[in-house]
Amino acid sequence: VLVGDGPQRPDAEEEARALGIAEHVRFLGKVDAVADLLRAADLFLLPSTSESFGLSALEAMACGAPVVA
């Protein structure tokens, strides 16, 4: 499950198709209330190289999701 929207989403969708895993990946787009998703998550991955403070990582931790940043 990938949550969020932005200019790299089409690239991510194309990569999933190229790898043959598109049927196993859900692209949800922008989601305002993510707490339920975070509570159900096995893992929260924050691959950002430029975010100065990972507020979304803190939100994930508050919901009990393990975080890899």
mmCIF file of the N, C-alpha and C atoms, coordinates in Angstrom:
data_MODEL
# 
_entry.id   MODEL 
# 
loop_
_atom_site.group_PDB 
_atom_site.id 
_atom_site.type_symbol 
_atom_site.label_atom_id 
_atom_site.label_alt_id 
_atom_site.label_comp_id 
_atom_site.label_asym_id 
_atom_site.label_entity_id 
_atom_site.label_seq_id 
_atom_site.pdbx_PDB_ins_code 
_atom_site.Cartn_x 
_atom_site.Cartn_y 
_atom_site.Cartn_z 
_atom_site.occupancy 
_atom_site.B_iso_or_equiv 
_atom_site.pdbx_formal_charge 
_atom_site.auth_seq_id 
_atom_site.auth_comp_id 
_atom_site.auth_asym_id 
_atom_site.auth_atom_id 
_atom_site.pdbx_PDB_model_num 
ATOM 1   N N  . VAL A 1 1  ? 0.851  -1.175 0.000   1.00 0.00 ? 1  VAL A N  1 
ATOM 2   C CA . VAL A 1 1  ? 0.000  0.000  0.000   1.00 0.00 ? 1  VAL A CA 1 
ATOM 3   C C  . VAL A 1 1  ? 0.889  1.228  0.000   1.00 0.00 ? 1  VAL A C  1 
ATOM 4   N N  . LEU A 1 2  ? 0.704  2.084  -0.975  1.00 0.00 ? 2  LEU A N  1 
ATOM 5   C CA . LEU A 1 2  ? 1.404  3.361  -1.019  1.00 0.00 ? 2  LEU A CA 1 
ATOM 6   C C  . LEU A 1 2  ? 0.369  4.466  -0.894  1.00 0.00 ? 2  LEU A C  1 
ATOM 7   N N  . VAL A 1 3  ? 0.552  5.299  0.100   1.00 0.00 ? 3  VAL A N  1 
ATOM 8   C CA . VAL A 1 3  ? -0.372 6.403  0.360   1.00 0.00 ? 3  VAL A CA 1 
ATOM 9   C C  . VAL A 1 3  ? 0.335  7.695  0.021   1.00 0.00 ? 3  VAL A C  1 
ATOM 10  N N  . GLY A 1 4  ? -0.343 8.552  -0.696  1.00 0.00 ? 4  GLY A N  1 
ATOM 11  C CA . GLY A 1 4  ? 0.218  9.850  -1.041  1.00 0.00 ? 4  GLY A CA 1 
ATOM 12  C C  . GLY A 1 4  ? 0.156  10.084 -2.533  1.00 0.00 ? 4  GLY A C  1 
ATOM 13  N N  . ASP A 1 5  ? 0.304  11.334 -2.878  1.00 0.00 ? 5  ASP A N  1 
ATOM 14  C CA . ASP A 1 5  ? 0.237  11.731 -4.270  1.00 0.00 ? 5  ASP A CA 1 
ATOM 15  C C  . ASP A 1 5  ? 1.337  12.739 -4.531  1.00 0.00 ? 5  ASP A C  1 
ATOM 16  N N  . GLY A 1 6  ? 1.774  12.811 -5.718  1.00 0.00 ? 6  GLY A N  1 
ATOM 17  C CA . GLY A 1 6  ? 2.810  13.767 -6.059  1.00 0.00 ? 6  GLY A CA 1 
ATOM 18  C C  . GLY A 1 6  ? 3.370  13.474 -7.431  1.00 0.00 ? 6  GLY A C  1 
ATOM 19  N N  . PRO A 1 7  ? 4.369  14.231 -7.816  1.00 0.00 ? 7  PRO A N  1 
ATOM 20  C CA . PRO A 1 7  ? 4.898  14.096 -9.174  1.00 0.00 ? 7  PRO A CA 1 
ATOM 21  C C  . PRO A 1 7  ? 5.589  12.759 -9.450  1.00 0.00 ? 7  PRO A C  1 
ATOM 22  N N  . GLN A 1 8  ? 5.972  12.021 -8.424  1.00 0.00 ? 8  GLN A N  1 
ATOM 23  C CA . GLN A 1 8  ? 6.656  10.739 -8.642  1.00 0.00 ? 8  GLN A CA 1 
ATOM 24  C C  . GLN A 1 8  ? 5.701  9.543  -8.657  1.00 0.00 ? 8  GLN A C  1 
ATOM 25  N N  . ARG A 1 9  ? 4.434  9.779  -8.389  1.00 0.00 ? 9  ARG A N  1 
ATOM 26  C CA . ARG A 1 9  ? 3.489  8.661  -8.376  1.00 0.00 ? 9  ARG A CA 1 
ATOM 27  C C  . ARG A 1 9  ? 3.434  7.921  -9.716  1.00 0.00 ? 9  ARG A C  1 
ATOM 28  N N  . PRO A 1 10 ? 3.326  8.625  -10.857 1.00 0.00 ? 10 PRO A N  1 
ATOM 29  C CA . PRO A 1 10 ? 3.312  7.878  -12.127 1.00 0.00 ? 10 PRO A CA 1 
ATOM 30  C C  . PRO A 1 10 ? 4.560  7.013  -12.320 1.00 0.00 ? 10 PRO A C  1 
ATOM 31  N N  . ASP A 1 11 ? 5.706  7.508  -11.883 1.00 0.00 ? 11 ASP A N  1 
ATOM 32  C CA . ASP A 1 11 ? 6.938  6.712  -11.982 1.00 0.00 ? 11 ASP A CA 1 
ATOM 33  C C  . ASP A 1 11 ? 6.852  5.463  -11.110 1.00 0.00 ? 11 ASP A C  1 
ATOM 34  N N  . ALA A 1 12 ? 6.301  5.602  -9.915  1.00 0.00 ? 12 ALA A N  1 
ATOM 35  C CA . ALA A 1 12 ? 6.157  4.460  -9.008  1.00 0.00 ? 12 ALA A CA 1 
ATOM 36  C C  . ALA A 1 12 ? 5.187  3.434  -9.587  1.00 0.00 ? 12 ALA A C  1 
ATOM 37  N N  . GLU A 1 13 ? 4.095  3.915  -10.179 1.00 0.00 ? 13 GLU A N  1 
ATOM 38  C CA . GLU A 1 13 ? 3.135  2.999  -10.795 1.00 0.00 ? 13 GLU A CA 1 
ATOM 39  C C  . GLU A 1 13 ? 3.770  2.263  -11.979 1.00 0.00 ? 13 GLU A C  1 
ATOM 40  N N  . GLU A 1 14 ? 4.535  2.977  -12.776 1.00 0.00 ? 14 GLU A N  1 
ATOM 41  C CA . GLU A 1 14 ? 5.218  2.354  -13.911 1.00 0.00 ? 14 GLU A CA 1 
ATOM 42  C C  . GLU A 1 14 ? 6.256  1.337  -13.436 1.00 0.00 ? 14 GLU A C  1 
ATOM 43  N N  . GLU A 1 15 ? 6.970  1.661  -12.374 1.00 0.00 ? 15 GLU A N  1 
ATOM 44  C CA . GLU A 1 15 ? 7.962  0.730  -11.821 1.00 0.00 ? 15 GLU A CA 1 
ATOM 45  C C  . GLU A 1 15 ? 7.286  -0.552 -11.334 1.00 0.00 ? 15 GLU A C  1 
ATOM 46  N N  . ALA A 1 16 ? 6.136  -0.419 -10.694 1.00 0.00 ? 16 ALA A N  1 
ATOM 47  C CA . ALA A 1 16 ? 5.397  -1.601 -10.240 1.00 0.00 ? 16 ALA A CA 1 
ATOM 48  C C  . ALA A 1 16 ? 4.983  -2.466 -11.426 1.00 0.00 ? 16 ALA A C  1 
ATOM 49  N N  . ARG A 1 17 ? 4.535  -1.824 -12.506 1.00 0.00 ? 17 ARG A N  1 
ATOM 50  C CA . ARG A 1 17 ? 4.182  -2.583 -13.711 1.00 0.00 ? 17 ARG A CA 1 
ATOM 51  C C  . ARG A 1 17 ? 5.414  -3.265 -14.301 1.00 0.00 ? 17 ARG A C  1 
ATOM 52  N N  . ALA A 1 18 ? 6.519  -2.530 -14.395 1.00 0.00 ? 18 ALA A N  1 
ATOM 53  C CA . ALA A 1 18 ? 7.745  -3.078 -14.987 1.00 0.00 ? 18 ALA A CA 1 
ATOM 54  C C  . ALA A 1 18 ? 8.279  -4.266 -14.190 1.00 0.00 ? 18 ALA A C  1 
ATOM 55  N N  . LEU A 1 19 ? 8.104  -4.224 -12.879 1.00 0.00 ? 19 LEU A N  1 
ATOM 56  C CA . LEU A 1 19 ? 8.569  -5.316 -12.020 1.00 0.00 ? 19 LEU A CA 1 
ATOM 57  C C  . LEU A 1 19 ? 7.580  -6.481 -11.963 1.00 0.00 ? 19 LEU A C  1 
ATOM 58  N N  . GLY A 1 20 ? 6.403  -6.294 -12.560 1.00 0.00 ? 20 GLY A N  1 
ATOM 59  C CA . GLY A 1 20 ? 5.391  -7.342 -12.555 1.00 0.00 ? 20 GLY A CA 1 
ATOM 60  C C  . GLY A 1 20 ? 4.687  -7.506 -11.223 1.00 0.00 ? 20 GLY A C  1 
ATOM 61  N N  . ILE A 1 21 ? 4.671  -6.448 -10.419 1.00 0.00 ? 21 ILE A N  1 
ATOM 62  C CA . ILE A 1 21 ? 4.040  -6.529 -9.094  1.00 0.00 ? 21 ILE A CA 1 
ATOM 63  C C  . ILE A 1 21 ? 2.837  -5.599 -8.954  1.00 0.00 ? 21 ILE A C  1 
ATOM 64  N N  . ALA A 1 22 ? 2.412  -4.985 -10.057 1.00 0.00 ? 22 ALA A N  1 
ATOM 65  C CA . ALA A 1 22 ? 1.341  -3.986 -9.996  1.00 0.00 ? 22 ALA A CA 1 
ATOM 66  C C  . ALA A 1 22 ? 0.067  -4.543 -9.360  1.00 0.00 ? 22 ALA A C  1 
ATOM 67  N N  . GLU A 1 23 ? -0.208 -5.827 -9.582  1.00 0.00 ? 23 GLU A N  1 
ATOM 68  C CA . GLU A 1 23 ? -1.433 -6.407 -9.014  1.00 0.00 ? 23 GLU A CA 1 
ATOM 69  C C  . GLU A 1 23 ? -1.322 -6.607 -7.503  1.00 0.00 ? 23 GLU A C  1 
ATOM 70  N N  . HIS A 1 24 ? -0.131 -6.454 -6.960  1.00 0.00 ? 24 HIS A N  1 
ATOM 71  C CA . HIS A 1 24 ? 0.086  -6.612 -5.521  1.00 0.00 ? 24 HIS A CA 1 
ATOM 72  C C  . HIS A 1 24 ? 0.272  -5.288 -4.792  1.00 0.00 ? 24 HIS A C  1 
ATOM 73  N N  . VAL A 1 25 ? 0.252  -4.186 -5.540  1.00 0.00 ? 25 VAL A N  1 
ATOM 74  C CA . VAL A 1 25 ? 0.495  -2.864 -4.958  1.00 0.00 ? 25 VAL A CA 1 
ATOM 75  C C  . VAL A 1 25 ? -0.757 -2.015 -5.094  1.00 0.00 ? 25 VAL A C  1 
ATOM 76  N N  . ARG A 1 26 ? -1.152 -1.374 -4.013  1.00 0.00 ? 26 ARG A N  1 
ATOM 77  C CA . ARG A 1 26 ? -2.296 -0.455 -4.025  1.00 0.00 ? 26 ARG A CA 1 
ATOM 78  C C  . ARG A 1 26 ? -1.774 0.967  -3.885  1.00 0.00 ? 26 ARG A C  1 
ATOM 79  N N  . PHE A 1 27 ? -2.135 1.807  -4.829  1.00 0.00 ? 27 PHE A N  1 
ATOM 80  C CA . PHE A 1 27 ? -1.801 3.229  -4.779  1.00 0.00 ? 27 PHE A CA 1 
ATOM 81  C C  . PHE A 1 27 ? -3.067 3.965  -4.365  1.00 0.00 ? 27 PHE A C  1 
ATOM 82  N N  . LEU A 1 28 ? -3.103 4.444  -3.130  1.00 0.00 ? 28 LEU A N  1 
ATOM 83  C CA . LEU A 1 28 ? -4.316 5.063  -2.604  1.00 0.00 ? 28 LEU A CA 1 
ATOM 84  C C  . LEU A 1 28 ? -4.416 6.553  -2.893  1.00 0.00 ? 28 LEU A C  1 
ATOM 85  N N  . GLY A 1 29 ? -3.334 7.192  -3.268  1.00 0.00 ? 29 GLY A N  1 
ATOM 86  C CA . GLY A 1 29 ? -3.381 8.637  -3.477  1.00 0.00 ? 29 GLY A CA 1 
ATOM 87  C C  . GLY A 1 29 ? -3.424 9.369  -2.150  1.00 0.00 ? 29 GLY A C  1 
ATOM 88  N N  . LYS A 1 30 ? -3.912 10.604 -2.197  1.00 0.00 ? 30 LYS A N  1 
ATOM 89  C CA . LYS A 1 30 ? -3.961 11.434 -0.994  1.00 0.00 ? 30 LYS A CA 1 
ATOM 90  C C  . LYS A 1 30 ? -5.045 10.918 -0.051  1.00 0.00 ? 30 LYS A C  1 
ATOM 91  N N  . VAL A 1 31 ? -4.678 10.726 1.196   1.00 0.00 ? 31 VAL A N  1 
ATOM 92  C CA . VAL A 1 31 ? -5.610 10.280 2.234   1.00 0.00 ? 31 VAL A CA 1 
ATOM 93  C C  . VAL A 1 31 ? -5.472 11.243 3.406   1.00 0.00 ? 31 VAL A C  1 
ATOM 94  N N  . ASP A 1 32 ? -6.583 11.873 3.797   1.00 0.00 ? 32 ASP A N  1 
ATOM 95  C CA . ASP A 1 32 ? -6.526 12.851 4.888   1.00 0.00 ? 32 ASP A CA 1 
ATOM 96  C C  . ASP A 1 32 ? -6.445 12.194 6.262   1.00 0.00 ? 32 ASP A C  1 
ATOM 97  N N  . ALA A 1 33 ? -7.219 11.158 6.481   1.00 0.00 ? 33 ALA A N  1 
ATOM 98  C CA . ALA A 1 33 ? -7.243 10.486 7.787   1.00 0.00 ? 33 ALA A CA 1 
ATOM 99  C C  . ALA A 1 33 ? -6.501 9.160  7.657   1.00 0.00 ? 33 ALA A C  1 
ATOM 100 N N  . VAL A 1 34 ? -5.235 9.159  8.033   1.00 0.00 ? 34 VAL A N  1 
ATOM 101 C CA . VAL A 1 34 ? -4.402 7.974  7.827   1.00 0.00 ? 34 VAL A CA 1 
ATOM 102 C C  . VAL A 1 34 ? -4.236 7.105  9.069   1.00 0.00 ? 34 VAL A C  1 
ATOM 103 N N  . ALA A 1 35 ? -4.796 7.504  10.189  1.00 0.00 ? 35 ALA A N  1 
ATOM 104 C CA . ALA A 1 35 ? -4.566 6.772  11.442  1.00 0.00 ? 35 ALA A CA 1 
ATOM 105 C C  . ALA A 1 35 ? -4.953 5.299  11.328  1.00 0.00 ? 35 ALA A C  1 
ATOM 106 N N  . ASP A 1 36 ? -6.093 4.996  10.737  1.00 0.00 ? 36 ASP A N  1 
ATOM 107 C CA . ASP A 1 36 ? -6.507 3.593  10.608  1.00 0.00 ? 36 ASP A CA 1 
ATOM 108 C C  . ASP A 1 36 ? -5.524 2.810  9.738   1.00 0.00 ? 36 ASP A C  1 
ATOM 109 N N  . LEU A 1 37 ? -5.045 3.430  8.668   1.00 0.00 ? 37 LEU A N  1 
ATOM 110 C CA . LEU A 1 37 ? -4.059 2.765  7.807   1.00 0.00 ? 37 LEU A CA 1 
ATOM 111 C C  . LEU A 1 37 ? -2.760 2.521  8.557   1.00 0.00 ? 37 LEU A C  1 
ATOM 112 N N  . LEU A 1 38 ? -2.327 3.507  9.326   1.00 0.00 ? 38 LEU A N  1 
ATOM 113 C CA . LEU A 1 38 ? -1.083 3.364  10.082  1.00 0.00 ? 38 LEU A CA 1 
ATOM 114 C C  . LEU A 1 38 ? -1.198 2.290  11.155  1.00 0.00 ? 38 LEU A C  1 
ATOM 115 N N  . ARG A 1 39 ? -2.347 2.201  11.812  1.00 0.00 ? 39 ARG A N  1 
ATOM 116 C CA . ARG A 1 39 ? -2.537 1.163  12.835  1.00 0.00 ? 39 ARG A CA 1 
ATOM 117 C C  . ARG A 1 39 ? -2.513 -0.237 12.224  1.00 0.00 ? 39 ARG A C  1 
ATOM 118 N N  . ALA A 1 40 ? -2.943 -0.353 10.979  1.00 0.00 ? 40 ALA A N  1 
ATOM 119 C CA . ALA A 1 40 ? -2.979 -1.656 10.308  1.00 0.00 ? 40 ALA A CA 1 
ATOM 120 C C  . ALA A 1 40 ? -1.662 -1.995 9.609   1.00 0.00 ? 40 ALA A C  1 
ATOM 121 N N  . ALA A 1 41 ? -0.752 -1.038 9.536   1.00 0.00 ? 41 ALA A N  1 
ATOM 122 C CA . ALA A 1 41 ? 0.488  -1.224 8.767   1.00 0.00 ? 41 ALA A CA 1 
ATOM 123 C C  . ALA A 1 41 ? 1.461  -2.173 9.461   1.00 0.00 ? 41 ALA A C  1 
ATOM 124 N N  . ASP A 1 42 ? 2.127  -2.992 8.669   1.00 0.00 ? 42 ASP A N  1 
ATOM 125 C CA . ASP A 1 42 ? 3.222  -3.825 9.165   1.00 0.00 ? 42 ASP A CA 1 
ATOM 126 C C  . ASP A 1 42 ? 4.510  -3.012 9.250   1.00 0.00 ? 42 ASP A C  1 
ATOM 127 N N  . LEU A 1 43 ? 4.581  -1.945 8.452   1.00 0.00 ? 43 LEU A N  1 
ATOM 128 C CA . LEU A 1 43 ? 5.798  -1.146 8.358   1.00 0.00 ? 43 LEU A CA 1 
ATOM 129 C C  . LEU A 1 43 ? 5.459  0.211  7.760   1.00 0.00 ? 43 LEU A C  1 
ATOM 130 N N  . PHE A 1 44 ? 6.127  1.253  8.242   1.00 0.00 ? 44 PHE A N  1 
ATOM 131 C CA . PHE A 1 44 ? 6.023  2.582  7.642   1.00 0.00 ? 44 PHE A CA 1 
ATOM 132 C C  . PHE A 1 44 ? 7.397  2.931  7.106   1.00 0.00 ? 44 PHE A C  1 
ATOM 133 N N  . LEU A 1 45 ? 7.480  3.164  5.808   1.00 0.00 ? 45 LEU A N  1 
ATOM 134 C CA . LEU A 1 45 ? 8.748  3.485  5.158   1.00 0.00 ? 45 LEU A CA 1 
ATOM 135 C C  . LEU A 1 45 ? 8.738  4.946  4.743   1.00 0.00 ? 45 LEU A C  1 
ATOM 136 N N  . LEU A 1 46 ? 9.737  5.696  5.179   1.00 0.00 ? 46 LEU A N  1 
ATOM 137 C CA . LEU A 1 46 ? 9.878  7.107  4.820   1.00 0.00 ? 46 LEU A CA 1 
ATOM 138 C C  . LEU A 1 46 ? 11.199 7.268  4.070   1.00 0.00 ? 46 LEU A C  1 
ATOM 139 N N  . PRO A 1 47 ? 11.154 7.165  2.727   1.00 0.00 ? 47 PRO A N  1 
ATOM 140 C CA . PRO A 1 47 ? 12.396 7.200  1.956   1.00 0.00 ? 47 PRO A CA 1 
ATOM 141 C C  . PRO A 1 47 ? 12.877 8.606  1.601   1.00 0.00 ? 47 PRO A C  1 
ATOM 142 N N  . SER A 1 48 ? 12.340 9.617  2.243   1.00 0.00 ? 48 SER A N  1 
ATOM 143 C CA . SER A 1 48 ? 12.695 10.996 1.923   1.00 0.00 ? 48 SER A CA 1 
ATOM 144 C C  . SER A 1 48 ? 14.167 11.275 2.213   1.00 0.00 ? 48 SER A C  1 
ATOM 145 N N  . THR A 1 49 ? 14.796 11.984 1.304   1.00 0.00 ? 49 THR A N  1 
ATOM 146 C CA . THR A 1 49 ? 16.182 12.408 1.515   1.00 0.00 ? 49 THR A CA 1 
ATOM 147 C C  . THR A 1 49 ? 16.273 13.893 1.831   1.00 0.00 ? 49 THR A C  1 
ATOM 148 N N  . SER A 1 50 ? 15.122 14.573 1.825   1.00 0.00 ? 50 SER A N  1 
ATOM 149 C CA . SER A 1 50 ? 15.179 16.021 2.023   1.00 0.00 ? 50 SER A CA 1 
ATOM 150 C C  . SER A 1 50 ? 14.246 16.543 3.108   1.00 0.00 ? 50 SER A C  1 
ATOM 151 N N  . GLU A 1 51 ? 13.455 15.680 3.723   1.00 0.00 ? 51 GLU A N  1 
ATOM 152 C CA . GLU A 1 51 ? 12.534 16.142 4.761   1.00 0.00 ? 51 GLU A CA 1 
ATOM 153 C C  . GLU A 1 51 ? 13.330 16.461 6.024   1.00 0.00 ? 51 GLU A C  1 
ATOM 154 N N  . SER A 1 52 ? 13.201 17.698 6.494   1.00 0.00 ? 52 SER A N  1 
ATOM 155 C CA . SER A 1 52 ? 14.013 18.115 7.641   1.00 0.00 ? 52 SER A CA 1 
ATOM 156 C C  . SER A 1 52 ? 13.523 17.505 8.952   1.00 0.00 ? 52 SER A C  1 
ATOM 157 N N  . PHE A 1 53 ? 12.223 17.293 9.074   1.00 0.00 ? 53 PHE A N  1 
ATOM 158 C CA . PHE A 1 53 ? 11.677 16.682 10.283  1.00 0.00 ? 53 PHE A CA 1 
ATOM 159 C C  . PHE A 1 53 ? 10.541 15.773 9.865   1.00 0.00 ? 53 PHE A C  1 
ATOM 160 N N  . GLY A 1 54 ? 10.659 14.482 10.130  1.00 0.00 ? 54 GLY A N  1 
ATOM 161 C CA . GLY A 1 54 ? 9.698  13.500 9.648   1.00 0.00 ? 54 GLY A CA 1 
ATOM 162 C C  . GLY A 1 54 ? 8.441  13.417 10.491  1.00 0.00 ? 54 GLY A C  1 
ATOM 163 N N  . LEU A 1 55 ? 7.574  14.413 10.370  1.00 0.00 ? 55 LEU A N  1 
ATOM 164 C CA . LEU A 1 55 ? 6.326  14.399 11.134  1.00 0.00 ? 55 LEU A CA 1 
ATOM 165 C C  . LEU A 1 55 ? 5.507  13.147 10.832  1.00 0.00 ? 55 LEU A C  1 
ATOM 166 N N  . SER A 1 56 ? 5.496  12.727 9.570   1.00 0.00 ? 56 SER A N  1 
ATOM 167 C CA . SER A 1 56 ? 4.733  11.528 9.227   1.00 0.00 ? 56 SER A CA 1 
ATOM 168 C C  . SER A 1 56 ? 5.301  10.293 9.929   1.00 0.00 ? 56 SER A C  1 
ATOM 169 N N  . ALA A 1 57 ? 6.604  10.248 10.147  1.00 0.00 ? 57 ALA A N  1 
ATOM 170 C CA . ALA A 1 57 ? 7.204  9.133  10.890  1.00 0.00 ? 57 ALA A CA 1 
ATOM 171 C C  . ALA A 1 57 ? 6.737  9.148  12.339  1.00 0.00 ? 57 ALA A C  1 
ATOM 172 N N  . LEU A 1 58 ? 6.638  10.322 12.935  1.00 0.00 ? 58 LEU A N  1 
ATOM 173 C CA . LEU A 1 58 ? 6.124  10.422 14.307  1.00 0.00 ? 58 LEU A CA 1 
ATOM 174 C C  . LEU A 1 58 ? 4.673  9.973  14.387  1.00 0.00 ? 58 LEU A C  1 
ATOM 175 N N  . GLU A 1 59 ? 3.881  10.341 13.391  1.00 0.00 ? 59 GLU A N  1 
ATOM 176 C CA . GLU A 1 59 ? 2.482  9.905  13.349  1.00 0.00 ? 59 GLU A CA 1 
ATOM 177 C C  . GLU A 1 59 ? 2.405  8.385  13.271  1.00 0.00 ? 59 GLU A C  1 
ATOM 178 N N  . ALA A 1 60 ? 3.255  7.792  12.451  1.00 0.00 ? 60 ALA A N  1 
ATOM 179 C CA . ALA A 1 60 ? 3.274  6.336  12.326  1.00 0.00 ? 60 ALA A CA 1 
ATOM 180 C C  . ALA A 1 60 ? 3.653  5.678  13.647  1.00 0.00 ? 60 ALA A C  1 
ATOM 181 N N  . MET A 1 61 ? 4.683  6.213  14.309  1.00 0.00 ? 61 MET A N  1 
ATOM 182 C CA . MET A 1 61 ? 5.092  5.660  15.603  1.00 0.00 ? 61 MET A CA 1 
ATOM 183 C C  . MET A 1 61 ? 3.976  5.788  16.632  1.00 0.00 ? 61 MET A C  1 
ATOM 184 N N  . ALA A 1 62 ? 3.266  6.911  16.618  1.00 0.00 ? 62 ALA A N  1 
ATOM 185 C CA . ALA A 1 62 ? 2.165  7.117  17.559  1.00 0.00 ? 62 ALA A CA 1 
ATOM 186 C C  . ALA A 1 62 ? 1.046  6.106  17.341  1.00 0.00 ? 62 ALA A C  1 
ATOM 187 N N  . CYS A 1 63 ? 0.924  5.604  16.111  1.00 0.00 ? 63 CYS A N  1 
ATOM 188 C CA . CYS A 1 63 ? -0.096 4.604  15.799  1.00 0.00 ? 63 CYS A CA 1 
ATOM 189 C C  . CYS A 1 63 ? 0.424  3.179  15.963  1.00 0.00 ? 63 CYS A C  1 
ATOM 190 N N  . GLY A 1 64 ? 1.677  3.039  16.369  1.00 0.00 ? 64 GLY A N  1 
ATOM 191 C CA . GLY A 1 64 ? 2.237  1.720  16.631  1.00 0.00 ? 64 GLY A CA 1 
ATOM 192 C C  . GLY A 1 64 ? 2.896  1.046  15.446  1.00 0.00 ? 64 GLY A C  1 
ATOM 193 N N  . ALA A 1 65 ? 3.088  1.769  14.355  1.00 0.00 ? 65 ALA A N  1 
ATOM 194 C CA . ALA A 1 65 ? 3.724  1.167  13.182  1.00 0.00 ? 65 ALA A CA 1 
ATOM 195 C C  . ALA A 1 65 ? 5.242  1.266  13.303  1.00 0.00 ? 65 ALA A C  1 
ATOM 196 N N  . PRO A 1 66 ? 5.963  0.192  13.026  1.00 0.00 ? 66 PRO A N  1 
ATOM 197 C CA . PRO A 1 66 ? 7.422  0.274  12.990  1.00 0.00 ? 66 PRO A CA 1 
ATOM 198 C C  . PRO A 1 66 ? 7.845  1.202  11.851  1.00 0.00 ? 66 PRO A C  1 
ATOM 199 N N  . VAL A 1 67 ? 8.865  2.011  12.081  1.00 0.00 ? 67 VAL A N  1 
ATOM 200 C CA . VAL A 1 67 ? 9.281  3.016  11.098  1.00 0.00 ? 67 VAL A CA 1 
ATOM 201 C C  . VAL A 1 67 ? 10.693 2.729  10.607  1.00 0.00 ? 67 VAL A C  1 
ATOM 202 N N  . VAL A 1 68 ? 10.864 2.802  9.295   1.00 0.00 ? 68 VAL A N  1 
ATOM 203 C CA . VAL A 1 68 ? 12.178 2.772  8.663   1.00 0.00 ? 68 VAL A CA 1 
ATOM 204 C C  . VAL A 1 68 ? 12.307 4.090  7.918   1.00 0.00 ? 68 VAL A C  1 
ATOM 205 N N  . ALA A 1 69 ? 13.296 4.882  8.323   1.00 0.00 ? 69 ALA A N  1 
ATOM 206 C CA . ALA A 1 69 ? 13.473 6.204  7.690   1.00 0.00 ? 69 ALA A CA 1 
ATOM 207 C C  . ALA A 1 69 ? 14.895 6.371  7.218   1.00 0.00 ? 69 ALA A C  1 
# 
